[in-house]
Amino acid sequence: MSNPTGLHGAFRQSMAWLHTWSGLVFAILLYFVFVTGTFGYFTYEIDHWMQPELPSRDEIPSNAEMAELALRHIETDLASQEGELTRYFIGLPTSRTYQYLMAFANLAELNADGEGFIREDLNPVSGVPVSDVARDTSGGSILYRMHYALHYMPYEAAYYTVGLATLFMFLAMITGVVTHKKIFADFFTLRLGKGQRTWLDAHNMTSVLALPFMLMITYSGLLFFLVEYSPGTMILTIGVDRGAMQELSSHRYPEADLKDATGVFAVSPAMKDLIAYVEHEWADDQIRYIEINSPGEDNSIITFGAVDQGLYRDRGFTVMRFNATTGEVLAEDPSRPLDSEFYQSALGLHEGRFANYWLRWAYFASGLLGCGMIATGLLLWAKKRRALVKTGMPIPRSVTIMERVNLGTIVGLPLGVAAYFWANRMLPVQFEGRAEWEIHCLFLVWALSFLHAGAREIKLAWREQVGALAAMCLLLPVMNALTTEAHLGNSLAAGDWERAGFDLTSLVFGLALCAIWPRLTSSSTVSDEPTSVENAEEVTGLTAQANKAGV
Amino acid sequence: MTFLIGWFLALLGMLTLAFTQAKQAKLLFGAAPAASTRWAFSIVGYALLFSSTYQAIAAYGLGVGLVTFFSHVCFAAWCVSLLLTCRRTLF
């Protein structure tokens, strides 16, 4: 007799098993990566909110004025501190990064700290170092960084761990698609109030409707550390010596032969004239940086980098160069090879730096769907196993532990992030090491939420943690108003939509959690009662369906 | 505005495509439409999605336009799903 499931059915079952376990093994880490990475889409806006002392966009002066401020700072303050400088780099604020004016210089000799460079972020209006006028904070950039470099662990170990988790997620998604028999029939289906079925529908919807985003984000995430993840390929194809690496780099990012001048702009041009020329040539583009090599020498070259167009915007590949002494406009860089274009486009897609505000919100919402996909998968795993326990039977320890871990993960991490923002407003501005303590607060609160989940009855713990998260979100704008001048009223009146948007988003999250909160009393994330015998058959049927669907 | 127009086209497209599924159409209309009507819906639905793609690429270029289109489709599908969920819950 043939196997009733057939080869096809057996294959699907195998994929379902692989989907479950490849998703589950790294689920907590992946949830952390998704939550912090989702905040990363608003890195600069969060930075802006976390340093309320810095100016809003309307106050930003012209590029020429800011370049003047930065040059003065480099040539006077930095040069007097560090001696001879061999290269200046000025990072100008763009439409998103308007908060900082970066002054950077390479040193002729290593300084006392053993470093060959010095960097200072300046207030773009006054030119005063940000550290002198604004609170010390880890900002939004640390959330972004944590999604690939984690925290409290060596950088290399972190990105290898995240890479492995990403690989597992990629596997889970491919097997999930293979397993999902009714992917089109169930495309729009979310049945509420049906227990385990609802969670299965929610898991399917969060995954399937955002599938292009999920596939793109995992695949391009793996590409970021391509060389590190596959060192053998590099060694076998180009070798390990420094010359070979440089050859590869010049293949990826070819530069023009700088002896070829294409015209003369002016003799010994002033910086403001150069800026005016570049702004005229690039029309809508914004200047992202100005680089001066060998300043004061005969062969000094000034390079302007633009905010690139297309998918790899903000990676600084569109450049214009001048001979600083003669004012000659130097040859443009040749176009990059196709493999380099593909690689940079994939990275650009992942970071979404090209995105306007609409698309950025779509990225953010897709990131939230990713968080939802992992959260519903975790909840479904525990619910499915609890549902199989019949009346009078003890609940397996693995299930009760997993339920508590789920709570500590799904609600605990957002609680930690909320605590991070609260710490920014509550820690004294002059507090030593406050930037690092903001991060400690995140992890302390996250750890506390695990302890709380373990100590309390699970249903109550869900209510208390979701209630606490709702309160923290709703009260964050209030705390902001009590501690700074950059509160919602002022930011709305000033048209500072970045700060206002942060407060409003916090309120929206708080209200959404308030809407969910009453439902936690009646159902749904966990059920304390084991399944009655009469319902067991129905539950087993659903569980079989969930198995087939690969959860 | 350009972004919203593209999204609106995608929303109409996804809604029309939802009508091609007997289960969803029944939920919205009370009865599943005839096969020929559903076939017509699928033509219109794909045409609307195509016009949303074209609009996004024309506005933002190929790379950013395609990303924009996928975001339109994703959130249009979400809206249709939530609409159907509301129908299922209310009626």
Boltz contact constraints between the chains, C-beta under 6 A:
constraints:
  - contact:
      token1: [A, 188]
      token2: [B, 18]
      max_distance: 6.0
  - contact:
      token1: [A, 188]
      token2: [B, 24]
      max_distance: 6.0
  - contact:
      token1: [A, 188]
      token2: [B, 80]
      max_distance: 6.0
  - contact:
      token1: [A, 188]
      token2: [B, 81]
      max_distance: 6.0
  - contact:
      token1: [A, 188]
      token2: [B, 84]
      max_distance: 6.0
  - contact:
      token1: [A, 190]
      token2: [B, 81]
      max_distance: 6.0
  - contact:
      token1: [A, 190]
      token2: [B, 85]
      max_distance: 6.0
  - contact:
      token1: [A, 192]
      token2: [B, 89]
      max_distance: 6.0
  - contact:
      token1: [A, 209]
      token2: [B, 74]
      max_distance: 6.0
  - contact:
      token1: [A, 209]
      token2: [B, 77]
      max_distance: 6.0
  - contact:
      token1: [A, 209]
      token2: [B, 78]
      max_distance: 6.0
  - contact:
      token1: [A, 210]
      token2: [B, 74]
      max_distance: 6.0
  - contact:
      token1: [A, 212]
      token2: [B, 70]
      max_distance: 6.0
  - contact:
      token1: [A, 310]
      token2: [B, 63]
      max_distance: 6.0
  - contact:
      token1: [A, 311]
      token2: [B, 63]
      max_distance: 6.0
  - contact:
      token1: [A, 354]
      token2: [B, 64]
      max_distance: 6.0
  - contact:
      token1: [A, 358]
      token2: [B, 3]
      max_distance: 6.0
  - contact:
      token1: [A, 359]
      token2: [B, 68]
      max_distance: 6.0
  - contact:
      token1: [A, 362]
      token2: [B, 71]
      max_distance: 6.0
